[in-house]
Amino acid sequence: MKLLTLFTLCLLTFATSLFAQTSETYDIATFTPPSGWKKQTKEGAVLFTISDEKKGTFAMLTVYASGESLGDSKRDFEKAWQEFIAGQLGIKGNPELEPVAKNDGWDVVSGGTAFENETGPAAVLLRTYSGFGKTFSAAAIFNSRDSLPAIEAFASSITVKKTAVEKQQPQTPDTRSGSQPSVTQFFWKQSQSRKDIGGYAGYSKNTYQFNANGTYQFSRVDFQNYTPKYYLENEEGTYKITGNKITITPTKAIFSSHQIKKEDPPLKSGNLGLTVVQYSFEFMDLHNDGRWSLLLSPVNGVETKRDGVFSFLLNGEKRKTYSYSAVNANGELVP
């Protein structure tokens, strides 16, 4: 943790120590790139890297494209951490956070943690700016204090352009026809029964609730005949819709098991891993009865731990898709 502590201390003042000159602009940010570092541009980000093979040291700075703010700086940070850090590096621990700072009208949240990769101990720090309807992030990863002066100078040079605040719109797909629902219109439930040699073995019920403010809740109830009878999961986070794609970014996920009833004290409980998943989605009236289903298909074609195994059949053909039926708040099918 010494690397992280030193890194954090070195960067505590960068928000108030800004250079008068900048040499590069990306998205809504301007900054002075570190001299001698290799630049790489990819979709949604600009990277600067340096390494010394003899010493076994490396450092990377990443400036990410801005996005719409969720209206809360800490939630913006949590979303960025899951998408840019935990999702990319596989880091499962929670970051150490600094108090929210103010910088020219922006709310600034900084946090980081130490981690292990193939080269050994390293540290990562993420900083997010929130305000004016936008959020912007920059990150640094390094494994040696040799890079700290360049990292500090780069961080100190960052300025973020204020943007006009746009009216926030509900998160609904822009490609659906007028007769179809939106993801926020209903709760969405998937139910499955299980059988074993003796017959009925139990069931599982998964439920999504997508809110118009870009947040979601997911719950799982798994019942089995033998004890412990109940296994429960509860997850919350944010989602973003682009065309027919929906990206789900969890910020909190917990589980618990219970002996006889769901209300019994948990026999075991804890946190679950947080994984960003992108689905393609569509609405279908599968039985021509006016009842809608939400079909979620992981873009990578891989089953998710959240949704379980693929079991959806369409015209007799198994698809790598999860089918969720429209229900009300009580879990009853919507007529």
C-alpha positions as CSV (number, residue, x, y, z in Angstrom):
1,M,0.0,0.0,0.0
2,K,3.0,2.3,0.2
3,L,2.9,3.0,-3.5
4,L,-0.7,4.0,-3.4
5,T,-0.3,6.1,-0.3
6,L,2.6,8.1,-1.8
7,F,0.7,8.4,-5.1
8,T,-2.4,9.8,-3.4
9,L,-0.4,12.3,-1.3
10,C,1.4,13.5,-4.4
11,L,-1.8,14.1,-6.3
12,L,-3.8,15.8,-3.5
13,T,-2.9,19.3,-4.7
14,F,-3.2,18.8,-8.5
15,A,-6.7,20.1,-8.7
16,T,-5.6,23.6,-7.5
17,S,-2.2,23.7,-9.3
18,L,-3.0,24.2,-13.0
19,F,-0.6,25.1,-15.8
20,A,-1.3,28.2,-17.8
21,Q,-0.4,26.4,-21.0
22,T,-1.8,23.2,-22.4
23,S,-0.6,21.4,-25.5
24,E,-3.4,19.0,-26.2
25,T,-7.2,18.7,-26.1
26,Y,-9.3,15.5,-25.9
27,D,-13.1,15.6,-25.5
28,I,-13.8,18.2,-22.9
29,A,-10.3,18.1,-21.3
30,T,-7.0,19.9,-22.0
31,F,-3.7,18.7,-20.6
32,T,0.0,18.6,-21.0
33,P,1.2,15.1,-22.1
34,P,4.2,13.8,-20.3
35,S,7.4,14.2,-22.3
36,G,8.9,11.0,-23.7
37,W,5.8,8.9,-23.1
38,K,4.2,6.9,-25.9
39,K,0.7,8.1,-27.0
40,Q,-2.0,5.7,-28.2
41,T,-5.5,6.7,-29.2
42,K,-8.4,4.2,-29.1
43,E,-12.1,4.4,-29.2
44,G,-13.3,6.3,-26.1
45,A,-9.8,7.0,-24.6
46,V,-6.3,8.4,-25.0
47,L,-3.4,6.6,-23.4
48,F,0.2,7.6,-22.5
49,T,2.6,4.8,-21.5
50,I,6.2,4.4,-20.4
51,S,8.2,1.4,-19.4
52,D,11.7,0.3,-18.5
53,E,12.3,-3.4,-19.2
54,K,15.6,-3.5,-17.3
55,K,14.0,-2.1,-14.2
56,G,10.7,-3.8,-14.7
57,T,8.8,-0.6,-14.2
58,F,5.8,0.8,-16.1
59,A,3.2,3.5,-15.9
60,M,0.1,4.4,-17.9
61,L,-2.1,7.4,-17.9
62,T,-5.6,7.2,-19.5
63,V,-8.0,10.0,-20.3
64,Y,-11.5,8.8,-21.0
65,A,-14.3,10.3,-23.1
66,S,-16.9,12.2,-21.1
67,G,-20.4,10.9,-20.5
68,E,-23.7,12.0,-19.0
69,S,-23.6,12.5,-15.2
70,L,-25.9,10.5,-13.0
71,G,-26.4,13.7,-10.9
72,D,-24.2,12.5,-8.0
73,S,-20.4,12.6,-8.0
74,K,-19.9,9.5,-6.0
75,R,-22.2,7.5,-8.2
76,D,-20.4,8.8,-11.2
77,F,-17.1,7.6,-9.6
78,E,-18.5,4.2,-8.8
79,K,-19.8,3.7,-12.3
80,A,-16.4,4.8,-13.8
81,W,-14.5,2.5,-11.4
82,Q,-16.6,-0.5,-12.4
83,E,-16.4,0.2,-16.1
84,F,-12.8,1.4,-16.5
85,I,-10.9,-0.2,-13.5
86,A,-12.7,-3.2,-12.0
87,G,-14.0,-4.4,-15.4
88,Q,-10.7,-4.0,-17.2
89,L,-8.2,-5.0,-14.5
90,G,-10.3,-7.5,-12.7
91,I,-9.9,-5.7,-9.4
92,K,-12.4,-6.8,-6.8
93,G,-11.6,-4.7,-3.8
94,N,-13.1,-1.3,-3.0
95,P,-11.0,1.8,-3.7
96,E,-9.8,4.1,-0.9
97,L,-11.6,7.4,-1.5
98,E,-10.6,11.0,-0.8
99,P,-13.2,13.6,0.3
100,V,-15.1,15.2,-2.6
101,A,-13.2,18.3,-3.7
102,K,-14.4,21.3,-5.7
103,N,-12.6,22.5,-8.8
104,D,-14.0,25.4,-10.9
105,G,-17.6,24.3,-10.4
106,W,-16.8,20.5,-10.8
107,D,-17.2,18.0,-8.0
108,V,-14.0,15.9,-8.0
109,V,-13.8,12.4,-6.5
110,S,-10.5,10.5,-6.3
111,G,-9.8,7.0,-5.2
112,G,-7.4,4.2,-5.7
113,T,-6.1,0.9,-4.5
114,A,-3.0,-1.4,-4.7
115,F,-3.3,-4.6,-6.7
116,E,-1.2,-7.5,-8.1
117,N,-0.7,-8.2,-11.8
118,E,1.7,-10.3,-13.8
119,T,4.6,-7.9,-13.1
120,G,4.0,-7.8,-9.3
121,P,2.6,-5.0,-7.1
122,A,1.1,-2.0,-8.7
123,A,-1.3,0.9,-7.9
124,V,-4.2,2.5,-9.7
125,L,-5.9,5.8,-9.1
126,L,-9.1,7.1,-10.7
127,R,-10.3,10.7,-10.7
128,T,-13.8,11.7,-11.9
129,Y,-15.2,15.2,-12.5
130,S,-18.9,15.7,-12.2
131,G,-21.0,18.8,-13.1
132,F,-22.9,20.6,-15.8
133,G,-24.7,17.4,-16.7
134,K,-21.4,15.7,-17.6
135,T,-18.8,13.4,-16.0
136,F,-15.2,13.0,-17.1
137,S,-12.5,10.6,-15.8
138,A,-8.8,10.1,-15.9
139,A,-6.7,7.2,-14.4
140,A,-3.1,6.3,-13.7
141,I,-1.6,2.9,-13.2
142,F,2.1,2.5,-12.1
143,N,4.4,0.2,-10.2
144,S,7.3,2.6,-9.4
145,R,7.7,6.0,-7.7
146,D,10.0,6.9,-10.6
147,S,7.0,7.9,-12.6
148,L,5.4,10.0,-9.9
149,P,6.8,13.4,-11.0
150,A,5.5,13.0,-14.5
151,I,2.1,11.7,-13.3
152,E,1.7,14.6,-10.9
153,A,2.6,17.1,-13.6
154,F,0.2,15.6,-16.0
155,A,-2.6,15.5,-13.4
156,S,-1.9,19.1,-12.5
157,S,-2.2,20.2,-16.0
158,I,-5.8,18.9,-16.6
159,T,-8.6,21.4,-17.0
160,V,-12.1,20.5,-17.9
161,K,-14.4,22.6,-20.1
162,K,-17.8,23.5,-18.7
163,T,-20.6,22.4,-20.9
164,A,-24.2,23.5,-21.1
165,V,-26.5,21.4,-18.9
166,E,-28.8,19.3,-21.0
167,K,-32.2,18.2,-19.8
168,Q,-31.9,14.6,-18.6
169,Q,-34.2,12.2,-20.5
170,P,-35.5,8.9,-19.3
171,Q,-33.4,5.9,-20.3
172,T,-35.6,4.4,-23.1
173,P,-34.5,2.9,-26.4
174,D,-34.8,5.3,-29.4
175,T,-35.4,2.5,-31.9
176,R,-38.6,1.0,-30.7
177,S,-42.0,1.4,-32.3
178,G,-44.8,3.2,-30.6
179,S,-46.7,0.0,-29.8
180,Q,-43.8,-1.5,-27.9
181,P,-43.0,-0.9,-24.2
182,S,-39.9,0.6,-22.7
183,V,-37.6,-1.1,-20.2
184,T,-38.8,1.3,-17.5
185,Q,-42.5,0.5,-18.1
186,F,-42.7,-2.8,-16.2
187,F,-40.8,-5.0,-13.9
188,W,-39.2,-7.9,-15.8
189,K,-39.2,-11.5,-14.3
190,Q,-37.7,-14.8,-15.4
191,S,-38.9,-17.9,-13.6
192,Q,-37.5,-21.5,-13.9
193,S,-38.5,-24.7,-12.2
194,R,-36.0,-27.5,-11.5
195,K,-36.6,-31.2,-11.4
196,D,-34.5,-34.1,-10.1
197,I,-35.0,-37.9,-10.0
198,G,-37.7,-37.5,-7.3
199,G,-39.6,-34.8,-9.2
200,Y,-39.9,-31.2,-8.3
201,A,-36.7,-29.8,-6.8
202,G,-37.2,-26.1,-6.6
203,Y,-37.3,-22.9,-8.6
204,S,-35.5,-19.6,-9.3
205,K,-36.9,-16.2,-10.0
206,N,-34.9,-13.3,-11.4
207,T,-36.3,-9.8,-11.5
208,Y,-35.1,-6.5,-13.1
209,Q,-36.4,-3.1,-12.4
210,F,-35.1,-0.4,-14.7
211,N,-35.7,3.2,-13.4
212,A,-36.1,6.3,-15.6
213,N,-33.1,7.9,-13.9
214,G,-30.6,5.4,-15.3
215,T,-30.4,3.1,-12.2
216,Y,-31.6,-0.5,-11.8
217,Q,-32.2,-3.2,-9.2
218,F,-31.9,-6.9,-9.7
219,S,-33.0,-9.6,-7.4
220,R,-32.7,-13.4,-7.4
221,V,-34.7,-15.9,-5.3
222,D,-33.6,-19.5,-5.4
223,F,-35.6,-22.1,-3.6
224,Q,-34.7,-25.8,-3.1
225,N,-36.4,-28.6,-1.2
226,Y,-33.5,-29.4,1.0
227,T,-31.9,-27.0,3.5
228,P,-30.8,-24.3,3.4
229,K,-33.9,-23.7,1.4
230,Y,-33.4,-20.1,0.2
231,Y,-30.5,-18.4,-1.6
232,L,-31.0,-14.7,-2.3
233,E,-29.2,-12.1,-4.4
234,N,-29.7,-8.4,-4.6
235,E,-27.9,-6.1,-6.9
236,E,-28.1,-2.4,-7.9
237,G,-26.3,-0.1,-10.2
238,T,-26.7,1.9,-13.4
239,Y,-27.5,1.2,-17.0
240,K,-27.1,2.9,-20.3
241,I,-29.0,2.3,-23.6
242,T,-27.5,3.0,-27.0
243,G,-29.7,1.8,-29.9
244,N,-30.5,-1.8,-29.2
245,K,-27.7,-2.3,-26.7
246,I,-28.0,-2.0,-22.9
247,T,-24.9,-1.8,-20.7
248,I,-25.4,-2.8,-17.1
249,T,-22.9,-1.6,-14.5
250,P,-23.4,-2.9,-11.0
251,T,-22.2,-0.9,-8.0
252,K,-23.3,-3.2,-5.2
253,A,-24.2,-6.9,-5.1
254,I,-24.8,-9.1,-2.1
255,F,-26.0,-12.6,-1.4
256,S,-27.4,-14.6,1.6
257,S,-28.6,-18.1,2.3
258,H,-31.5,-19.0,4.7
259,Q,-32.4,-22.2,6.5
260,I,-36.2,-22.5,6.1
261,K,-37.7,-19.1,5.3
262,K,-36.4,-16.0,3.5
263,E,-37.0,-14.1,6.8
264,D,-34.7,-16.4,8.8
265,P,-31.3,-14.9,9.9
266,P,-28.8,-15.6,7.1
267,L,-26.6,-18.7,7.5
268,K,-24.1,-17.0,5.2
269,S,-23.9,-13.7,3.4
270,G,-21.4,-11.5,1.6
271,N,-20.6,-9.4,-1.4
272,L,-20.6,-10.7,-5.0
273,G,-18.3,-9.7,-7.8
274,L,-19.2,-6.7,-9.9
275,T,-19.1,-7.3,-13.7
276,V,-20.2,-4.9,-16.4
277,V,-22.3,-6.7,-19.0
278,Q,-23.6,-5.5,-22.3
279,Y,-26.7,-7.1,-23.9
280,S,-28.5,-6.6,-27.1
281,F,-32.3,-6.4,-26.3
282,E,-35.6,-6.6,-28.0
283,F,-39.3,-6.8,-27.1
284,M,-41.5,-9.7,-28.2
285,D,-45.0,-10.8,-27.8
286,L,-44.0,-14.4,-27.7
287,H,-47.5,-16.0,-27.4
288,N,-49.5,-13.4,-29.3
289,D,-51.5,-12.7,-26.2
290,G,-50.5,-9.0,-25.8
291,R,-48.0,-9.8,-23.0
292,W,-44.5,-8.5,-23.6
293,S,-41.2,-10.2,-23.0
294,L,-37.8,-8.5,-22.8
295,L,-35.1,-10.6,-24.5
296,L,-31.6,-10.0,-23.3
297,S,-28.7,-11.5,-25.3
298,P,-25.2,-11.0,-23.9
299,V,-23.1,-9.4,-26.7
300,N,-20.2,-11.7,-26.1
301,G,-22.5,-14.8,-26.3
302,V,-21.5,-16.0,-22.8
303,E,-23.8,-16.9,-20.0
304,T,-23.8,-14.5,-17.1
305,K,-23.7,-15.4,-13.4
306,R,-26.5,-12.9,-12.8
307,D,-29.0,-14.4,-15.3
308,G,-27.9,-18.1,-15.2
309,V,-28.0,-20.6,-18.0
310,F,-29.4,-20.1,-21.4
311,S,-32.8,-21.8,-21.7
312,F,-34.7,-19.7,-24.2
313,L,-36.1,-21.4,-27.3
314,L,-37.4,-19.5,-30.3
315,N,-39.1,-21.6,-33.1
316,G,-37.6,-24.7,-31.5
317,E,-34.1,-23.3,-31.6
318,K,-32.1,-22.6,-28.5
319,R,-30.7,-19.1,-28.4
320,K,-28.1,-17.4,-26.3
321,T,-30.8,-15.2,-24.8
322,Y,-32.6,-14.7,-21.6
323,S,-36.4,-14.1,-21.7
324,Y,-37.9,-11.8,-19.0
325,S,-41.7,-11.4,-18.8
326,A,-43.4,-8.1,-18.0
327,V,-44.8,-8.1,-14.5
328,N,-46.1,-5.6,-12.0
329,A,-44.5,-4.7,-8.6
330,N,-46.1,-7.9,-7.1
331,G,-44.5,-10.1,-9.7
332,E,-47.8,-10.8,-11.5
333,L,-47.9,-11.0,-15.3
334,V,-49.2,-7.9,-16.9
335,P,-52.3,-8.6,-18.9
